[in-house]
């Protein structure tokens, strides 16, 4: 295997320069799309992913996404989107609960506007960090 070492990468027109550091820091370190309404304690159905080994429906509205390759630290950001099931409350927010950022996984919780939690049908997450 060969290693290519360069200071700057540009497109074929000599434009859009990027350093190796910008590319490494700016790309997703993990992402996943899964079906979340499978049942508590069951592995969620992954539709597609990168660097996510498994997803578990921990309890109603709480999911744990496990990394295939651990993150180097807990200073990462998780961007999440969910699509509600037609039979559920449309006023929902997905959060990453406090303390759930660990190097091996993260958790996400689906909260309703009325304070309750519930499962969602389609779930999408992307992880950015070191």
N, C-alpha and C positions, 0 to 999 in steps of 0.2 A: 504494500500500500504506500502511495506517495503522499506527501504533504505539500500543499501549495501555500506559501506565505507571501502575503501582499499587504501593503498599507492601505490602499483604497481600491474599491471595486467600482467600475462604471459600466453603463450599458454600451452597446456597440457603437453608439453615436458619440461617446465620450461625455455623456451627460449623466445625471442622477447618481453622483458619487456617494458611496457609503463606506464606512470603515467596517472592519470585521466586528468591532465592539458594538457598533450600532445594529448590525444584523443580529448578533447573538442576543443583545438585550431587548431588541424590538420584536422578536418573533415569539409566538406562543410556545411555552414549554410543555403544555398539555392542553387538550381540549376533548370534549365528549358530547355526544348527543345520545340520550336514552329515554326510554318510556318509563315513567315513574309510578304509574298506578298499578303495580304488580302484586302488592301485598307486603305487609310488614315482615321484616326479617328475611326477605327473599332477595336474591340478586336481581337488580333491575336489568331490563333488556337493553343492552348496548346496541345502538344502531351503527355508530361509527365513533372512532376515537383515535387519539394520539397520546401516548404515554399515560394511559389510564388502564390499570390492570383489571379492575372490577368496580362495580357500583352496587351498594347495598341500600335497600329501602329499610332504614334502621327502625323507624316508627312512622306513624301517620305524619306525612309532610316533611320528614327528615331523611336526607340521603347522605351517604358517605361515599366519596370518590377517592379511590386508592391509586397512587401513582405507580407506574411500572418501574420508573427510575426516580428515586427520592429527590426532592428539591434540596439544594445545598443549605438552605436556611428557611426561616418562616417569613421572610420579607418579600412575599409574593402577593399578587393581586388576582382575585378571581372575579371574572365578569360573568354574570348569569342572566339567562332569559328563560322563561317558561311559557308554555301555551296551555291555558286551562282547558279542561274537559268541558264540553258544552253543558253538562249538568251541574257544574259547580259555580261558586260565587266568582264573578269576574273581577272583583276588586282585591287582587292578591299582589304581594310583594315577595321576592325571594331574597333572603339574606344569608350571609355566612355568620353563624353564631360565634360569639366571643369565645376564644380559646380553642376553636376548632381548626385553626391553621397549625398543622404540624408538618414536618418534612415528608412524612409518608402518605398524608391524605388531607382532605378538607371536607367539611360538612356544609350542607346548604339546607335551609328550612323555608318552606312555603307558608307565609303568613297571610291570613285574610284581614280585611279592613276591620272586621268586628273583633279581632284579637285571637280568633281561632287559627288552627293550622289544618292543612289538608294536602293530600297528594295532588300532583299535577300529572297531566298526560305526557306532554313532550317537554323535555328539559335540555338546555344547552349551556355549556360552561367552557370558558377559556381561561387559562392560567398564564400570567406573565410575571417574570421575575429574573433573578440572577441565574 
